[in-house]
Amino acid sequence: MLTYLIRRLLISIPLLLGILCLSFLMLKLAPGEPGVIQQDLQARATGAQRETLRQLYGLDKPIYVQFGRWLWRVIRLDFGRSYSPDGRAALDKIAERIPITLGLNVLELLIIFSVAVPLGILSATRQYSAFDKSMTLFVFVGFATPDFWLALLMMILFGVQLGWLPMSGLRSLNFEYLDFWAQVWDILSHLLLPVLVASFGGLAYLSRLMRGSLLEVVRQDYIRTARAKGLPEGDVIYKHAVRNAVIPVVTLLGMMLPGLLGGSVFIETVFAIPGMGQLFVQSAFSRDEPVLMALIVIGASLSLLGNILADVSYGLVDPRIRVSGREAR
């Protein structure tokens, strides 16, 4: 196992380098530069001032030189300073938003997995029943509903028409003057709509995935053998079938790991949540390259790490799968 992990980590290094190289190149090939954008905000800016900004940011150097300098700083965990007027370090701007995005996405994952897996199991064990048909309808609606459109509908209904829930931000303006339990409810009420909207599509997809995987497993020969031996149906399903049917769910969990810190761009933008997704959008519009590349490094690293964790989890979930030093079966 240890040899396999070391080999996978070593293989991930050139993959990460390739991802960063392509991302850096695409960012440089995009139209516009920070100097041009800042000049557009100043009515009296001149060409000399633009050139001064380009030299200050090192944008006058060839792309390979810029990438080499940036990569050398990244190795030392220095992602540079933001091009925004505050000039703060890129990691500082990201670090203050990580707890918000992490908390939001952890709540989303907990809701998705704690609800979708049981729903998928119930739907598979009651195939073609009224419950299964209603879940199929729910899945189709979940697949067809865009997050931003659902968010707007929920804001109009619960925020404007009914006035039950706040529509943006994480706290009310009078948060500091509330007592403890009122502050707790204030935060929960602000999180309720974003978490529900973000979980809706995931619930539909994961419940359908769990249903299809379990239906495929219960058709296997060893399940028929277990039933022929007279084992209770509950033991057959929950002790034998579910353990193998959950393997695709483990794979999905590894793929969803980058989302824990990558953030939901649509949700955080629509609900004005100051997380990493909102920071990514703001940095993209302002061409804040140090912050953008720092976010890309975090997302790419988590994606590779998620794939490794998913592969290793196979051996823990399915006894037929074992990871050895030479191969992963």
N, C-alpha and C positions, 0 to 999 in steps of 0.2 A: 504493500500500500504506500509506504513512504517513498519507495523508488518511483512508483507511478506518479505520485504527486509532484516529485521533483522534476520528472521528465515533462509533465504537463506544464509546469510553471516555466521551465526553460523554453518550451515551444511557444508559450504565450508571449515571450519577450519580443521576438521578431514580428509576431502578429500585431502586437501593440504598436511597435515602431512603424509598421506599414500603415496602420490606421491613422496614426498621428501625422505621418508624412502626407497622406492623401488629404486629410482634413485641413492641414496647414496650406497645402497647395490650392485646394478649392476655395479656401477663405481668401487667399491672396488674389485669385483670379476673379473673384466677385467684384462688380463695379463699385467704385467709391473707396475713399480712404479716410481715416480719422481726421487728417488734416483738412481735407476737402469739406467734410461734414462740419467741423468746427468753424471753418471759414464761412460756410453758408449761414452760420448763426451770428456772424459778425458783419455788419453792413460795411465797415471800413477796412476789412481784411484785404491784404494785398498778396500778390504772388510770392513776394519775398517772405512774408509771414508763413505762407503755406510751406515753402521750402524749408524754413526753419523748423516747423513742426515735423516735417518728414525726416530731417536729420536728427531731431531730438528723439523720435521714436525708432530710428534706425531703418526707416522705410526706403531710404535712398540706396541701400545695399541690395545686391542680388538676392533672389529668393532663397537659394541654397545657403547663403551666408546668414540670412535672417533665421532660417530653420536651425542651422547649426548652433547659433548663439542661443536661441530659445531652448533647444534640446539640452544644451549644457546647463542652463539655469534650472530646467525641470529636474535634471538628475540631482541637483543640489536642493530640490524642493523649493525653488524660487520661480514663481510663475509671473513675476514682474508686477508692475503697477498698472492700475486701470487708466484708460485714456480719458475717463470722465473728469470733470473739473476738480473733484475732490482728491484725485490722485492716490487713492488708497490702494493697498496691496490687494491683488486679485483674490488670494486665499482668505484675507480678512472679510471681504465682501461675501464670499461664498460661505465661510464658517458661520456667520451670523444668521444665515438662512437655512442651514442644514437642519437644525432642530425642528423647524416648522415643517419643512418638506418631509423629513423622516417621520415625524409624528403623524402627519396626514396620511402618508402612504402605508405606514404600519397599521393604522386603523382600517384603511381600505382593504389591505390583504387579510386581516383578521376577519373582517365581515365576509369577504368573498369566500375564503376557504372554510370558515365555520358554517356557512349557510349553503354554499353551492355543493359541497361534497355530500352532505346528507340528502339534499334535494335530488342529486344525481342518483344516489343509491335507491332512494324511494321510488324515483321514476323508473329505474331499471327493474326493480323487483315488482312493480305494478305496471308492467308494459301494457299499453293500449287501454289503460283505465282512464277514467275522467281526469284523475290527477296528472297522469302522464300527458294527456292531450292538452291540459291547461299549461303544463310546463313547456310543452313544445311551442305553444302560442307565445308564452313569455320569452322563450329563446328567440323566436323570430322578431318580436318587438325589440328585444335587446340588441340584436344584430343590426336592425334597421334604423335605430335611433342614434343620431350623432350626439356626442357629449355636450357640445356647446349649445345645441338646439334644446336638448332636455334641460340644461342648466337655465336657459332663458325662460322656459315654460315654468319651471319650479320657482324661479324668482318672481315671476308675475303672479303665480297662484298664491304661494305662501308668504311672499314679501310684500306685494302690492295689494292684491285683492283681499287676502285674509289678515295680513299684518302679523302673522304668528312668528316668523323667523327673520333675522337680519339677512341682508342680501350681499354684503361685502365685508371684507376685513376679518380680523380675528377677535377684536375687542370693540366694545362700545366706547363712546367718548367719555362717559362717566364711570369707566371701569374702576378707577382708583378709589372712588368714593363708595363702592359697593362692599357689603360684607362678604365673608369667605364663600358661603354657599351661593350667594348671588353671582360672585365672580366665576365660580365653577359653572353655573348654568349659563352665564353669558358666553363663556368660551365654547361650551358644548353646543349652544344654539347657533353660534357662528360656524361651527364645524359640521353641523348636521346636514345641511344642503350639499356642500362640496363633497362630503364623504359618500352620501347616498348617490349622488350623480356619478361620481367616479367609480362606484362599485357596481352600478347597474349593468354595464356591458360585460364586466368580468364575471358577474354572477351568472348571466345567461350563457356565456361561453364555457365556463368551467363546469357548470351543472350538465351541459350537453356532452362535454368531453368525458366526464365521469360516467354518465349514463351509457354512452357508446362503448367505453372501455369495459365496463362491468358486464354488459350484454355479450361482448365478445369473449370474455373470460368464462362466463357460466356455460358456454357451449363447448368448453374444452373437455377432453376425456377424463382428466383427473377429478373434475367436478362431478361428472356422471358417476365415477367410481365412488366418490365420497357419499353421494346420495344412495347408491346401491348398497353400501355398507350400513345404511340406516342412520347416518348422522343427522341430527336435527338440522332443519333448514337454516336456522339462525347461525349455527356453527359453520355450515357450508358456505354461506354468504360472507359472514363477517370475519371468520377465521382463515378462510382459504381464498375466496374469490376477491374480496376487497383488497387484500394485501398485494395481489398481482395487478389488479385494475388501477391501483393508485400510482403506478409507475409513470404514466403520462402526466399526472398531476405534479409529481416530483420534478419532471422535466420542465413543466411550465413554471414552477416555483423558481427554478434556477434562472429561467429567462426573465422573470419578473424582478429579480434582484436589482438590476440597474435602476428600475423605477423607484426604488426606495430613496435614492438621492437625486435621481435625474429629475424627478418631479413631473407633474402633469401640466403641460404648457397651457392647454385650453382651460382647465379647471382653475388654475391659479390666476390666469389672466381675466377670466370672466368674473370670478368672485373677488378679485383684487387681493389675493393672498400673497404676502411678501415672501415667497419661497424661491427655490432655485429655478423652477419653470418660468416664473415671472422675470427673474434676473436674466435668464437666457434670452427671452424675447427683448427685453430692454437693451441688452448688450448687442444683440443682432441688429437692431435698428440704429444704434449709435456706433456700430462697427468697433466695439470695445474688444479688440482681439485678445489681449491677455486674459480677460475674464472668459471669453468664449472658448479659448483653447484649454483653459483650466477645467471648465465644465466638460469638455470633450474627453480630456484625460480621465476624469472621474468616471464618466459614463462608459468609456471603452474598457477601463480596468475592471469595473464591476461586471460588464458583460462577459469578459473572459473568465473572471472568477466565478460567475454564476454557472457557466458551462462546466467548469471543473467540479464545482460542488454538486451539480446535477449528476454527473457521471459517477462521482464517489457515492452519492446517495443511493444509486441503483443497487450496490452491494448490500446496503443496509435494509432496503425495502424488500428485495427479491432474493431469496436464498440461492436461486439458480445462477445469480450473477456474482462473480467474484473478480476482484481487481488484484492482479498480481504484478510482480515487478516487470514482466515482459509484455503482458497483454491485458486488456480489459474485455472479459467475455460477458 
